[in-house]
Amino acid sequence: MQGTLLRPHVLTELEAARAARRRDDRVAIWRHLERAHILSQPSARLHTRVHWSMIVTALWVMDLRELLGQLVRISVAGVGSLVGRYPVGNTGRARVPISQPMPIPEDLCEILAQPGWNTNG
C-alpha cells in the first residue's frame, strides 16, 4: 500500500535529481536523492530503487567512498523495509551512519503522515 502512496512523491524527487544532473548541479542531485530516500524507506522496491540511483550517481561523480557505502546500503535496504527496520529520516548517504535516525523535513512529514505510509506491502 505504501508503495502506491509514496511512489509519485519518490518519482518526483528522482526526476528532480535527473534534471539536476543534466544541469551538472551535484548539490541538488544529492539533495533530491536524499529526499527520495527518506520517502522511499517504507517500500522495499522504492527504497532499493533509490539506492540504485545513488550508486549510479556515485559512479557518475566518481566518489569511491559513496559508491562503497551505497553498495553496503543497497544490500540491506529492501530487507530492512520489508521487516520495518530502517532508520526513519536517514538520508541514505555514505557520510551518515547507516542506522542513525534523522529529523524529517516538514514537507516530507506531511507526505509520510498519510494513512497507510508505514505499512509494508
C-alpha positions in Angstrom: 0.0 0.0 0.0 2.7 2.5 0.9 4.5 2.0 -2.4 1.3 3.2 -4.2 1.0 6.2 -1.8 4.7 7.1 -1.9 5.6 6.3 -5.5 4.6 9.6 -7.1 6.5 11.6 -4.5 9.6 9.4 -4.8 9.5 9.6 -8.6 9.1 13.4 -8.4 12.3 13.6 -6.4 14.2 11.1 -8.7 13.1 13.2 -11.7 14.3 16.4 -10.0 17.7 14.6 -9.4 17.9 13.7 -13.1 17.1 17.3 -14.0 19.9 18.5 -11.6 22.3 16.0 -13.2 21.5 17.5 -16.7 22.5 20.9 -15.2 25.5 19.3 -13.5 24.2 20.6 -10.1 25.7 18.0 -7.9 24.4 19.6 -4.7 20.9 19.5 -6.0 21.3 15.9 -7.3 22.2 14.6 -3.8 19.5 16.8 -2.1 16.8 15.2 -4.2 18.2 11.7 -3.8 18.3 12.2 -0.1 14.6 13.3 -0.1 13.7 10.4 -2.3 15.4 8.1 0.2 13.5 9.4 3.2 10.2 8.9 1.4 11.1 5.5 0.0 12.1 3.8 3.2 8.7 2.1 3.9 8.7 0.4 0.5 11.3 -2.3 -0.3 11.0 -1.7 -4.0 11.3 2.1 -3.9 14.0 2.1 -1.2 16.2 -0.3 -3.3 15.5 1.8 -6.4 16.7 5.0 -4.7 19.9 3.3 -3.5 20.4 2.2 -7.1 20.1 5.8 -8.2 22.6 6.7 -5.5 25.1 4.1 -6.8 24.7 5.4 -10.4 25.3 8.9 -9.1 28.3 7.9 -7.1 29.8 6.4 -10.2 29.0 9.5 -12.2 30.7 11.8 -9.8 33.5 9.2 -9.3 33.1 9.2 -5.5 34.5 5.9 -4.3 33.5 6.4 -0.6 29.9 7.0 -1.6 29.9 4.1 -4.0 31.2 1.6 -1.4 28.7 3.0 1.1 25.8 2.6 -1.3 26.8 -1.0 -2.2 26.5 -1.8 1.5 23.2 0.0 1.8 21.6 -1.5 -1.2 22.3 -4.9 0.2 20.2 -4.3 3.2 17.7 -1.7 2.1 15.0 -4.0 0.7 15.0 -6.4 3.6 15.0 -3.6 6.1 12.0 -2.1 4.5 10.2 -5.4 4.3 10.6 -6.1 8.0 10.0 -2.4 9.0 13.5 -1.9 10.4 15.1 1.2 9.0 16.3 4.5 10.5 13.5 6.8 9.9 14.6 10.1 8.2 18.1 8.8 7.4 19.2 10.4 4.2 20.9 7.2 2.9 24.2 8.8 2.2 27.5 7.1 3.0 28.5 10.1 5.0 25.9 9.4 7.7 25.8 6.3 9.9 23.7 3.6 8.3 21.4 3.1 11.3 21.1 6.7 12.5 17.5 8.1 12.6 17.4 11.7 11.4 14.9 14.6 11.5 12.5 14.6 8.6 11.9 17.8 6.7 8.5 19.2 7.5 7.1 18.9 3.9 8.1 15.2 3.8 6.5 14.7 7.2 3.2 15.8 5.7 3.6 13.2 2.9 4.6 10.4 5.3 1.7 11.3 7.6 -0.8 10.0 5.0 -2.7 6.9 6.2 -1.0 3.7 5.4 2.5 5.0 4.7 4.2 2.8 7.3 2.6 -0.5 6.4 4.6 -2.9 4.3 3.2 -4.3 1.1 
